[in-house]
């Protein structure tokens, strides 16, 4: 479950004029200092305030203020907005340190019990994707664990106060630190709520190639460099085929792609990893094309080849027409991903289930032993509000999807007839 779904303030509201500002924010990561300064200065404090929730949920808030400081363009923001983002950065620095300490504690516990594992995402994305961990809005800790060691890993987390909250496929989610829902104003602050996910690996595969890297004061197991890049692409590809994709994930993938662009040996290693996996080649082609569409970058030769050979014309059309919109959308996103799913023909879930869920959403808060009636009633009230929020999303976005599907089919028909959209 996406952590943002538990924060009432993030029950997405689309506002007039938001797209222009949000597009400018995305472009600011690939434009020159004069363009950034002039363009961002056009927006009023009210317009910025109306889009702060999107800056947070997209994961771009801290990356944006860092970019502006590096360019010397911070004065293009209204003073109140700049101070808000700077305070968020200060808060997130402390929060990142606390999460690193938690990661170290889990690492020691897993190693003590002989768990075969590696850290995923998070701190391992530094430095190629993330200049420094304090700039990334990290919501949980992720671990790749050999399936045979899942029980031992779970017991380690439970001994640290975690409880298993839900299981989704090969992912086990654990929560700790109380049943209260974090508030929007505390998003970047250190708080008692903690979330950890165990991703089960049926075969050793990735775990046979792990590297030990130093994070903070400790050496921890992480994926090898080629595996890290590929898993980053697959993670982004997975979310493109769901309702919500954080723009920060695309920016991070772009940074990694550009950092490795001239590394011939690296791309040879990537080619070796995907040579027998058609879906992985499609994933790399799709996410790389999205970066090209959004930021206008020239991809490395290997990725350019994958884009040309593995991404079909209808999928290219989807990225051109909806790729940027997916990143500019308020949480919880849109249902236009269902069109992409159908064109890729990779989904194991019938589209009807995506259009209209067949079950209620999972609980977003957990009870605790000895919980009082007042606390239980509060959790029921919060859950009912969440169900109403999700129901509204499914109704509104379901209608939008059906309308866009008709338009998209006409455009695809035009492609087959040689008509340029």
C-alpha positions as CSV (number, residue, x, y, z in Angstrom):
1,X,0.0,0.0,0.0
2,X,1.3,3.5,-0.9
3,X,2.0,5.4,2.3
4,X,0.5,8.6,1.0
5,X,-2.9,6.9,1.0
6,X,-3.0,7.1,4.8
7,X,-2.5,10.9,4.9
8,X,-5.9,12.6,4.6
9,X,-4.4,15.8,3.2
10,X,-3.3,13.9,0.1
11,X,-6.7,13.0,-1.1
12,X,-5.9,14.4,-4.5
13,X,-7.5,17.6,-5.7
14,X,-6.8,18.9,-9.2
15,X,-6.5,22.7,-9.4
16,X,-6.6,25.0,-12.3
17,X,-3.2,26.1,-13.6
18,X,-1.4,23.3,-11.8
19,X,-0.2,21.6,-15.0
20,X,1.8,24.7,-16.1
21,X,3.6,25.0,-12.8
22,X,4.3,21.3,-12.5
23,X,5.6,21.1,-16.0
24,X,7.9,24.0,-15.2
25,X,9.2,22.2,-12.1
26,X,10.0,19.1,-14.2
27,X,11.8,21.1,-16.9
28,X,13.8,23.0,-14.3
29,X,15.9,19.8,-13.9
30,X,17.2,20.0,-17.5
31,X,17.1,23.7,-18.2
32,X,19.7,26.5,-17.8
33,X,19.8,28.8,-14.9
34,X,18.3,31.9,-16.7
35,X,15.3,29.8,-18.0
36,X,14.7,28.3,-14.5
37,X,14.9,31.7,-12.7
38,X,12.7,33.5,-15.2
39,X,10.1,30.8,-15.5
40,X,9.6,29.8,-11.9
41,X,9.4,33.5,-10.8
42,X,6.2,33.9,-12.9
43,X,4.2,31.8,-10.4
44,X,2.5,33.5,-7.4
45,X,2.8,32.3,-3.8
46,X,-0.8,31.2,-4.0
47,X,0.0,29.0,-7.0
48,X,2.9,27.4,-5.3
49,X,0.9,26.8,-2.2
50,X,-1.8,25.1,-4.3
51,X,0.8,22.7,-5.6
52,X,2.8,21.9,-2.4
53,X,1.0,18.6,-1.9
54,X,2.0,17.5,-5.4
55,X,5.6,18.6,-4.8
56,X,5.6,16.3,-1.7
57,X,3.9,13.3,-3.2
58,X,5.9,13.5,-6.4
59,X,9.1,13.4,-4.3
60,X,10.4,16.5,-6.1
61,X,10.2,19.1,-3.3
62,X,13.7,18.5,-1.8
63,X,15.3,17.9,-5.2
64,X,13.8,21.2,-6.5
65,X,15.2,23.3,-3.7
66,X,18.6,21.6,-4.0
67,X,18.5,22.3,-7.8
68,X,17.7,25.9,-7.3
69,X,20.4,26.4,-4.7
70,X,23.0,24.8,-7.0
71,X,21.9,27.1,-9.8
72,X,21.7,30.2,-7.6
73,X,18.0,30.5,-8.5
74,X,16.4,30.1,-5.1
75,X,15.1,33.7,-5.2
76,X,12.7,32.7,-8.0
77,X,10.5,31.2,-5.3
78,X,8.3,33.3,-3.0
79,X,10.1,33.7,0.4
80,X,7.5,31.7,2.3
81,X,7.7,28.8,-0.2
82,X,11.5,28.8,-0.1
83,X,11.6,28.7,3.7
84,X,9.1,25.9,3.7
85,X,11.2,23.8,1.4
86,X,14.4,24.6,3.3
87,X,12.7,23.6,6.6
88,X,11.6,20.3,4.9
89,X,15.2,19.7,3.9
90,X,16.4,20.3,7.5
91,X,13.7,18.0,8.8
92,X,14.5,15.3,6.3
93,X,18.2,15.4,7.1
94,X,17.4,14.3,10.6
95,X,14.8,11.8,9.4
96,X,17.3,10.2,7.0
97,X,19.8,9.8,9.8
98,X,17.2,8.0,11.9
99,X,16.3,5.7,8.9
100,X,20.0,4.9,8.4
101,X,20.3,4.0,12.0
102,X,17.3,1.7,11.7
103,X,18.7,0.2,8.5
104,X,21.9,-0.5,10.4
105,X,20.0,-2.1,13.3
106,X,18.0,-4.4,10.9
107,X,21.3,-5.3,9.1
108,X,22.9,-6.4,12.4
109,X,19.8,-8.4,13.2
110,X,19.7,-10.2,9.9
111,X,23.4,-10.9,9.9
112,X,23.2,-12.3,13.4
113,X,20.5,-14.7,12.3
114,X,22.3,-15.7,9.1
115,X,19.7,-14.2,6.8
116,X,20.8,-14.0,3.1
117,X,19.7,-10.5,2.1
118,X,20.5,-7.2,0.4
119,X,19.2,-3.6,0.8
120,X,17.0,-2.4,-2.0
121,X,16.5,1.2,-3.2
122,X,16.8,3.8,-0.5
123,X,20.4,4.5,0.5
124,X,21.8,2.2,-2.2
125,X,20.7,4.8,-4.9
126,X,23.4,7.2,-3.7
127,X,25.4,8.6,-5.5
128,X,24.4,7.8,-9.1
129,X,20.7,8.5,-8.7
130,X,20.5,10.6,-5.5
131,X,23.3,13.1,-4.7
132,X,22.8,12.6,-1.0
133,X,20.2,10.5,1.0
134,X,18.8,13.6,2.8
135,X,17.3,14.8,-0.5
136,X,15.2,11.7,-1.0
137,X,11.7,11.2,0.5
138,X,12.1,7.7,1.7
139,X,9.0,6.2,3.2
140,X,10.2,2.8,4.2
141,X,13.0,0.3,4.3
142,X,13.2,-2.4,1.6
143,X,15.1,-5.7,1.8
144,X,15.5,-8.5,-0.7
145,X,15.5,-11.7,1.3
146,X,16.0,-15.3,0.2
147,X,12.6,-17.0,0.6
148,X,14.1,-19.7,2.8
149,X,15.2,-17.1,5.3
150,X,11.8,-15.2,5.3
151,X,10.8,-16.6,8.7
152,X,14.1,-15.6,10.3
153,X,13.9,-12.1,8.8
154,X,10.3,-11.7,10.1
155,X,11.4,-12.7,13.6
156,X,14.2,-10.2,13.6
157,X,11.7,-7.4,12.6
158,X,9.1,-8.6,15.2
159,X,11.8,-8.5,17.9
160,X,12.4,-4.8,16.9
161,X,8.7,-4.0,17.5
162,X,7.4,-4.5,13.9
163,X,4.2,-6.5,13.2
164,X,3.3,-7.9,9.8
165,X,0.6,-5.7,8.3
166,X,-0.1,-7.3,5.0
167,X,1.2,-9.7,2.3
168,X,1.0,-8.9,-1.4
169,X,2.5,-11.5,-3.6
170,X,6.2,-11.9,-2.7
171,X,6.2,-8.7,-0.6
172,X,5.7,-8.7,3.2
173,X,4.9,-5.4,4.8
174,X,5.8,-4.7,8.4
175,X,4.8,-1.7,10.5
176,X,5.8,-0.4,13.9
177,X,5.5,2.6,16.1
178,X,1.8,3.1,16.8
179,X,-1.5,3.3,15.1
180,X,-1.7,7.0,14.6
181,X,-1.6,8.3,11.0
182,X,1.2,10.7,10.2
183,X,0.1,14.2,9.3
184,X,1.0,16.1,6.2
185,X,2.9,18.8,8.2
186,X,5.1,16.1,9.7
187,X,5.9,14.3,6.4
188,X,9.6,15.1,6.5
189,X,10.0,14.8,10.3
190,X,11.3,11.9,12.2
191,X,8.3,10.1,13.7
192,X,7.5,6.9,15.6
193,X,5.8,5.2,12.7
194,X,8.2,2.8,10.9
195,X,7.6,0.6,7.8
196,X,9.8,-2.1,6.4
197,X,9.2,-4.4,3.4
198,X,10.7,-7.8,2.8
199,X,10.8,-8.8,-0.9
200,X,11.2,-12.6,-1.2
201,X,13.6,-14.1,-3.8
202,X,12.7,-17.7,-4.6
203,X,16.2,-18.3,-6.1
204,X,19.5,-16.7,-5.1
205,X,20.1,-15.0,-8.4
206,X,20.5,-11.3,-7.4
207,X,21.8,-12.3,-4.0
208,X,24.7,-14.3,-5.5
209,X,26.0,-11.0,-7.0
210,X,25.6,-8.7,-4.0
211,X,28.3,-6.1,-3.2
212,X,29.2,-4.7,0.2
213,X,29.1,-0.9,0.3
214,X,29.6,1.5,3.1
215,X,26.7,3.6,4.2
216,X,27.2,5.9,7.1
217,X,29.4,4.0,9.5
218,X,28.6,0.5,8.4
219,X,29.2,-1.8,5.5
220,X,26.0,-3.4,4.2
221,X,25.0,-5.7,1.4
222,X,23.5,-4.1,-1.7
223,X,22.8,-5.2,-5.3
224,X,25.6,-5.1,-7.8
225,X,25.8,-2.0,-9.9
226,X,24.2,-3.5,-13.1
227,X,21.5,-5.3,-10.9
228,X,20.8,-2.0,-9.1
229,X,20.2,-0.2,-12.4
230,X,18.0,-2.9,-13.8
231,X,15.9,-3.2,-10.7
232,X,15.5,0.5,-10.6
233,X,14.1,0.4,-14.1
234,X,11.8,-2.6,-13.3
235,X,10.5,-0.7,-10.2
236,X,9.7,2.3,-12.3
237,X,8.1,0.1,-15.1
238,X,6.0,-1.6,-12.5
239,X,4.6,1.7,-11.2
240,X,3.9,3.0,-14.7
241,X,1.5,0.1,-14.9
242,X,-0.3,1.3,-11.8
243,X,-2.3,4.3,-10.9
244,X,0.5,6.4,-9.4
245,X,4.1,7.1,-10.4
246,X,6.3,9.4,-8.4
247,X,8.0,11.9,-10.7
248,X,11.1,11.6,-8.4
249,X,11.5,8.0,-9.5
250,X,11.8,9.1,-13.1
251,X,14.3,11.9,-12.2
252,X,16.4,9.4,-10.2
253,X,16.4,6.9,-13.1
254,X,17.4,9.7,-15.5
255,X,20.3,10.7,-13.2
256,X,21.5,7.2,-13.1
257,X,21.2,6.8,-16.9
258,X,23.2,10.0,-17.5
259,X,25.8,9.1,-15.0
260,X,26.5,5.8,-16.8
261,X,26.0,7.1,-20.3
262,X,29.6,6.7,-21.5
263,X,30.4,3.6,-19.4
264,X,30.6,1.0,-22.2
265,X,31.4,-1.9,-19.9
266,X,28.4,-1.2,-17.8
267,X,26.0,-1.3,-20.7
268,X,27.6,-4.6,-21.8
269,X,26.8,-6.0,-18.4
270,X,23.2,-4.7,-18.6
271,X,22.9,-6.3,-22.1
272,X,24.1,-9.6,-20.6
273,X,21.5,-9.4,-17.8
274,X,18.5,-8.8,-20.2
275,X,19.6,-10.8,-23.2
276,X,17.3,-13.7,-22.4
277,X,14.5,-11.7,-20.8
278,X,12.2,-10.0,-23.3
279,X,10.1,-8.2,-20.6
280,X,13.2,-6.7,-19.0
281,X,14.2,-5.3,-22.4
282,X,10.8,-3.8,-22.9
283,X,10.9,-2.3,-19.4
284,X,14.3,-0.7,-20.1
285,X,13.0,0.7,-23.4
286,X,9.8,2.1,-22.0
287,X,11.2,3.9,-19.0
288,X,14.1,5.2,-21.0
289,X,11.7,6.6,-23.6
290,X,9.8,8.2,-20.8
291,X,12.9,10.0,-19.7
292,X,13.6,11.1,-23.3
293,X,10.0,12.4,-23.6
294,X,10.0,14.3,-20.3
295,X,13.5,15.7,-20.2
296,X,14.7,15.6,-23.8
297,X,17.9,13.6,-23.1
298,X,19.9,11.6,-25.5
299,X,19.9,8.0,-24.2
300,X,23.0,5.7,-24.3
301,X,23.3,3.7,-27.6
302,X,22.2,0.4,-26.0
303,X,19.0,2.0,-24.6
304,X,18.3,3.8,-27.9
305,X,18.5,0.5,-29.6
306,X,16.0,-1.0,-27.1
307,X,13.6,1.9,-27.6
308,X,13.6,1.3,-31.3
309,X,13.3,-2.5,-31.3
310,X,11.3,-3.3,-28.2
311,X,8.8,-0.4,-27.7
312,X,5.8,-0.8,-30.0
313,X,4.3,2.2,-31.8
314,X,1.1,2.2,-29.6
315,X,3.2,2.2,-26.4
316,X,5.3,5.0,-27.8
317,X,2.1,6.9,-28.5
318,X,0.9,6.3,-24.9
319,X,4.2,7.7,-23.5
320,X,4.0,10.7,-25.8
321,X,0.3,11.4,-24.9
322,X,0.1,10.4,-21.3
323,X,3.6,9.9,-19.9
324,X,4.1,13.4,-18.7
325,X,0.5,13.6,-17.4
326,X,1.1,10.5,-15.2
327,X,3.9,12.4,-13.5
328,X,1.9,15.6,-13.0
329,X,-1.2,13.9,-11.5
330,X,-2.2,14.3,-7.9
331,X,-2.2,11.3,-5.7
332,X,-3.6,8.7,-6.1
333,X,-3.0,9.1,-9.8
334,X,-5.1,8.1,-12.8
335,X,-6.4,4.9,-14.5
336,X,-4.9,5.7,-17.9
337,X,-2.2,3.1,-17.0
338,X,-4.8,0.5,-18.0
339,X,-4.4,1.6,-21.6
340,X,-0.6,1.0,-21.3
341,X,-1.2,-2.3,-19.7
342,X,-3.4,-3.5,-22.5
343,X,-0.8,-2.5,-25.1
344,X,2.0,-4.2,-23.3
345,X,-0.1,-7.3,-22.7
346,X,2.0,-8.1,-19.6
347,X,-0.6,-7.7,-16.9
348,X,-1.6,-10.9,-15.1
349,X,-4.6,-9.0,-13.6
350,X,-7.8,-8.6,-15.7
351,X,-8.4,-5.0,-16.5
352,X,-11.8,-5.2,-14.9
353,X,-10.1,-5.6,-11.5
354,X,-8.1,-2.4,-12.2
355,X,-11.1,-0.5,-13.3
356,X,-13.3,-1.6,-10.4
357,X,-11.7,-3.4,-7.4
358,X,-13.3,-6.6,-6.3
359,X,-12.4,-6.1,-2.6
360,X,-12.2,-3.4,0.0
361,X,-8.8,-1.6,0.4
362,X,-6.5,-2.9,3.2
363,X,-6.5,-1.4,6.7
364,X,-4.4,1.7,6.8
365,X,-3.9,1.6,10.6
366,X,-3.1,-1.3,13.0
367,X,-4.5,-1.9,16.4
368,X,-2.4,-2.9,19.4
369,X,-2.9,-5.1,22.5
370,X,-5.1,-3.4,25.1
371,X,-6.4,-0.9,22.6
372,X,-9.3,1.1,24.0
373,X,-12.8,1.6,22.4
374,X,-12.1,5.2,21.5
375,X,-9.0,4.2,19.6
376,X,-10.8,1.5,17.8
377,X,-13.6,3.8,16.8
378,X,-11.1,6.4,15.5
379,X,-9.5,3.8,13.3
380,X,-12.9,2.7,11.9
381,X,-13.7,6.3,11.2
382,X,-10.4,6.8,9.4
383,X,-10.9,3.6,7.4
384,X,-14.4,4.6,6.3
385,X,-13.1,7.9,5.1
386,X,-10.3,6.1,3.2
387,X,-12.9,3.8,1.5
388,X,-15.0,6.8,0.5
389,X,-11.9,8.5,-0.9
390,X,-10.9,5.4,-2.9
391,X,-14.5,5.0,-4.2
392,X,-14.6,8.5,-5.5
393,X,-11.2,8.0,-7.3
394,X,-12.5,4.8,-9.0
395,X,-15.7,6.5,-10.2
396,X,-14.1,9.7,-11.5
397,X,-11.0,8.1,-13.0
398,X,-13.0,5.1,-14.4
399,X,-15.1,7.5,-16.5
400,X,-12.0,9.4,-17.7
401,X,-10.3,6.1,-18.6
402,X,-13.2,5.0,-20.8
403,X,-13.3,8.3,-22.6
404,X,-9.6,8.4,-23.2
405,X,-9.6,4.7,-24.3
406,X,-11.9,5.6,-27.2
407,X,-9.6,8.5,-28.3
408,X,-6.5,6.3,-28.0
409,X,-8.0,3.6,-30.1
410,X,-8.8,6.1,-32.8
411,X,-5.2,7.3,-32.7
412,X,-3.8,3.8,-32.9
413,X,-6.0,3.1,-35.8
414,X,-4.6,6.2,-37.5
415,X,-1.1,4.8,-36.9
416,X,-1.9,1.6,-38.7
417,X,-3.2,3.6,-41.6
418,X,-0.1,5.8,-41.7
419,X,-1.9,8.9,-40.3
420,X,0.3,11.0,-37.9
421,X,-1.6,11.8,-34.6
